[in-house]
Amino acid sequence: MTDLEKLEGVARSMDRAFRIPFTGTRVGWDSLLDLIPGTSDAATLVPAGYIIVKSRKMDAPPHLIGRMVFHTGVDAVFGRIPIVGDLFDIRNKSNTRNVALLRDHLETKKAALTDGPSQNSTAV
């Protein structure tokens, strides 16, 4: 299992591990822990922080890390608002967004390395 797959697993468990019956809406531990006053903020920031730190170690550029921190911060701020924060959290899924940003970056980087200029091309 690659590092990216591990991060996708963390995001999946935090954002969409369970399906709410009859709705098709998926929630994760992040949403469930938000129902417990006081403990949820720290408990949900740990995996979010892990995703960000691991992304940095995987050479994500500073502007990408900034976007991840922004997503996590917005999630943390809105998550503190009773009921509205819970509904926002179900829709926002910041961990999934952050891992998707990392995946896109890594795929773009890989494509740039493999699609570089051909050395066999001739000038016309």
Secondary structure, DSSP 8 states (H G I E B T S, - for coil): --HHHHHHHHHHHHHSSEE-TTT--EE-HHHHHTTSTTTHHHHHHHHHHHHHHHHHHTT--HHHHHHHHHHHHHHHHHHTSTTHHHHHHHHH-HHHHHHHHHHHHHHHHHHHHHSS--TT----
